[in-house]
Amino acid sequence: MISALEVEMARFDLTDFEWSVIEPLLPTKVRGVARVDDRRVLNGIFWRLRTGAPWADIPARYGPHTTCVNRFNRWRKAGHWARILQAVSAAYDGDIQMIDASSIRVHQHAANGQKKDERSRCMGRSRGGLTTKIHALVDAEGRPIRLKLTEGQAHDGRSAADMLDTVEPGNILLADRAYDSDALREEMDARGAWANVRAMPNRVKTFAFSAWVYRQRNAVERFFNKLKHFRAIATRYDKRDDNFLASVQLASIRIWLRSYESVT
């Protein structure tokens, strides 16, 4: 009979396959005392990411919670989470890419940061209150290629200007009306790509548009749905924007690992 603990571990912990993919990507340089079990610490970080619980509530089976939070912060500062995401996403399907954004409600505990902190922290006022917007470029399978944070009221199209470097000749970019602009269409034309973007209702000039191809854009919606299964993402508890982006990167790494496992 399977115990409740085994069921919980199966829900949150890395599988043997996921660990076999991520282990070779972990940093190998160790100064001073050897690191404690990487897999155990990563499982503790993913547990907190999935549940949205405070760091101090990480179960004892993952070791001291301070080890998990310190590892998370130290590797974020070193850029390891971004590097690992880049490595696991290197096999993206580039023929069709799609871009969209989703607003995340900022928890009141995240909003009371230091007044002397002059950074925007990617929090802004919008119709939903204090929010952060996650921008994502995904491949045809809905797997993230590029991620970015902005204030909640930021314009989707203008915020995407620096996220499209992976779109190459022969590719198709799918986006909704928020991205409809002459500048975007001209840039895609210059790259030899096709911007299959739904036009704004007040557009006078017409463009080639395939409703059948556009329907595949639901893959980016499914990505955000998967992303928000991680409760530490569905609501922003992090005061620092770089910590929240690192959490989004970690959740995206897990989404990639599961996509690899599903096809093996």
C-alpha positions in Angstrom: 0.0 0.0 0.0 1.4 3.4 -1.0 1.7 5.8 1.9 0.7 9.5 1.9 4.3 10.5 2.0 5.1 8.5 -1.1 2.2 10.1 -2.9 3.4 13.6 -1.9 7.0 12.8 -3.0 5.7 11.5 -6.3 3.9 14.8 -6.9 6.7 17.2 -6.0 10.1 15.4 -6.3 12.2 15.0 -9.4 11.8 11.6 -11.1 14.8 9.5 -11.9 14.5 10.6 -15.6 14.2 14.3 -14.7 17.3 14.0 -12.4 19.3 12.3 -15.2 18.7 15.3 -17.4 19.3 18.1 -14.9 22.2 16.6 -12.9 24.9 17.1 -15.6 23.8 20.7 -15.9 24.5 21.6 -12.3 27.6 23.6 -11.4 30.5 21.4 -10.6 33.0 23.9 -9.0 32.8 23.5 -5.2 34.7 25.7 -2.8 35.3 24.7 0.8 32.9 22.2 2.2 31.3 19.8 -0.3 27.6 20.6 -1.1 24.9 18.6 0.5 22.8 16.3 -1.7 21.9 18.4 -4.7 18.8 16.3 -5.6 17.4 16.6 -2.1 17.9 20.4 -2.0 16.4 20.8 -5.5 13.4 18.7 -4.4 12.9 21.1 -1.5 13.0 24.1 -3.8 10.5 22.5 -6.1 8.3 21.6 -3.2 8.2 25.3 -2.1 7.6 26.4 -5.7 4.7 24.0 -6.3 3.0 24.7 -3.0 3.7 28.4 -2.6 4.4 27.8 1.1 7.0 30.0 3.0 10.6 28.7 2.8 10.5 27.9 6.5 7.7 25.4 5.9 9.8 23.1 3.7 9.5 19.6 5.1 12.4 18.3 7.2 13.0 15.4 4.7 14.6 18.0 2.4 17.0 19.1 5.0 17.2 22.6 6.7 15.1 25.1 4.9 18.0 27.6 5.1 20.0 25.3 2.8 17.2 25.4 0.2 16.7 29.2 0.3 20.5 29.9 0.3 21.1 27.5 -2.6 18.2 29.2 -4.5 19.6 32.7 -3.9 23.2 31.8 -4.5 22.5 30.1 -7.8 20.2 32.9 -8.9 22.9 35.4 -8.3 25.4 33.2 -10.3 22.9 32.9 -13.2 22.7 29.1 -12.9 18.9 28.9 -13.2 18.9 30.9 -16.4 21.8 28.9 -17.8 20.1 25.6 -17.0 16.9 26.8 -18.6 18.8 27.8 -21.7 20.4 24.4 -21.8 17.2 22.3 -21.5 15.4 24.6 -24.0 18.0 24.3 -26.7 16.0 21.7 -28.5 13.0 23.9 -29.1 10.9 23.5 -32.2 11.5 26.8 -34.1 9.1 26.4 -37.1 6.3 28.0 -35.1 6.8 30.3 -32.2 4.2 32.2 -30.3 4.3 35.0 -27.8 1.9 36.2 -25.1 1.8 37.6 -21.6 -0.1 36.9 -18.4 -0.6 39.1 -15.3 0.2 37.8 -11.8 -1.3 39.3 -8.7 1.2 40.5 -6.2 0.7 39.4 -2.6 0.5 42.1 0.0 3.7 40.6 1.7 5.6 41.1 -1.6 4.5 44.7 -2.0 5.9 46.1 1.2 9.5 46.2 0.2 12.1 48.7 1.3 11.2 52.2 0.3 14.9 53.0 -0.4 14.9 50.3 -3.1 14.6 52.5 -6.2 14.1 49.6 -8.6 10.7 49.1 -10.1 10.7 45.5 -8.9 8.3 44.8 -11.9 5.2 45.7 -10.0 2.6 48.1 -11.4 -1.0 49.1 -11.0 -3.5 47.7 -13.5 -7.2 46.9 -13.4 -6.4 43.9 -11.2 -4.6 45.9 -8.6 -0.8 45.5 -8.0 0.4 43.0 -10.6 3.5 41.7 -12.4 3.3 40.6 -16.0 5.1 37.5 -17.3 6.0 37.6 -21.0 6.8 34.3 -22.7 7.9 33.2 -26.1 7.2 29.5 -26.6 7.7 26.9 -29.3 5.1 24.8 -31.2 4.8 22.5 -28.2 4.2 25.3 -25.7 7.6 25.1 -24.2 9.3 28.3 -23.1 12.1 29.8 -25.0 12.3 33.4 -23.7 10.9 34.8 -20.5 10.6 38.4 -19.2 9.0 40.3 -16.4 7.4 43.8 -16.6 5.1 45.9 -14.5 1.5 44.8 -14.8 0.4 47.8 -16.9 3.1 47.4 -19.5 2.0 47.1 -23.1 2.4 43.5 -24.4 3.6 44.4 -27.9 6.2 47.0 -26.9 7.6 44.7 -24.2 8.2 41.9 -26.6 10.6 43.9 -28.8 13.7 42.3 -27.3 12.4 38.7 -27.1 12.2 37.6 -30.7 15.9 36.9 -31.5 15.1 33.2 -32.0 12.7 33.8 -34.9 14.6 32.8 -38.0 13.9 32.7 -41.8 11.0 30.4 -42.6 9.5 30.6 -39.1 6.0 31.7 -38.2 5.3 34.0 -35.2 1.8 33.7 -33.7 0.4 36.5 -31.5 -2.8 38.2 -30.6 -4.0 41.7 -31.4 -1.9 43.2 -28.6 1.2 42.6 -30.8 -0.3 44.0 -34.0 2.1 46.8 -35.2 3.8 47.8 -38.4 7.2 47.6 -36.7 6.7 43.9 -35.7 5.5 42.9 -39.1 8.3 44.7 -40.8 10.9 43.1 -38.5 9.5 39.6 -39.3 9.5 40.4 -43.0 13.2 41.5 -42.8 14.0 38.2 -41.1 12.2 36.2 -43.7 9.6 35.1 -41.2 5.8 35.4 -41.2 4.0 37.3 -38.5 0.6 35.6 -38.4 -0.8 38.2 -36.0 -4.5 39.0 -35.6 -5.1 42.5 -36.8 -6.7 45.2 -34.7 -10.3 45.9 -35.7 -9.5 49.5 -36.8 -6.8 48.3 -39.2 -7.2 49.7 -42.7 -4.3 47.9 -44.4 -4.8 44.2 -44.7 -2.3 41.4 -44.1 -2.1 37.7 -44.9 -3.6 35.8 -42.0 -4.4 32.2 -41.5 -7.1 31.5 -38.9 -6.2 27.7 -39.0 -2.6 28.3 -38.1 -3.6 30.9 -35.5 -5.6 28.3 -33.7 -2.3 26.6 -32.7 -1.6 29.7 -30.5 -3.5 27.9 -27.7 -0.2 26.3 -26.9 1.1 29.5 -25.2 -2.2 29.6 -23.2 -1.5 26.0 -22.1 2.0 27.0 -21.0 0.7 29.7 -18.7 -1.8 27.2 -17.4 1.0 24.8 -16.5 3.1 27.6 -15.1 0.3 28.7 -12.7 0.1 25.1 -11.3 3.1 26.3 -9.3 1.5 28.3 -6.6 4.6 30.4 -6.0 4.1 31.6 -9.6 0.3 31.9 -9.6 0.6 34.5 -6.8 3.8 36.6 -6.5 5.2 36.3 -3.0 8.8 37.4 -3.8 9.6 41.0 -3.1 12.6 41.0 -5.5 11.8 40.7 -9.2 15.0 38.7 -9.9 13.9 36.1 -7.3 10.5 35.9 -8.9 12.0 35.6 -12.4 14.2 32.8 -11.0 11.1 31.0 -9.8 9.5 31.3 -13.2 12.7 29.9 -14.8 12.7 27.0 -12.4 9.1 26.2 -13.1 9.9 26.4 -16.8 12.8 24.0 -16.4 10.3 21.5 -14.8 7.9 21.9 -17.7 10.7 21.2 -20.1 11.8 18.1 -18.1 8.3 16.7 -18.1 8.0 17.3 -21.8 11.2 15.3 -22.4 9.9 12.5 -20.1 6.6 12.3 -21.9 8.2 11.4 -25.2 10.7 8.8 -23.9 
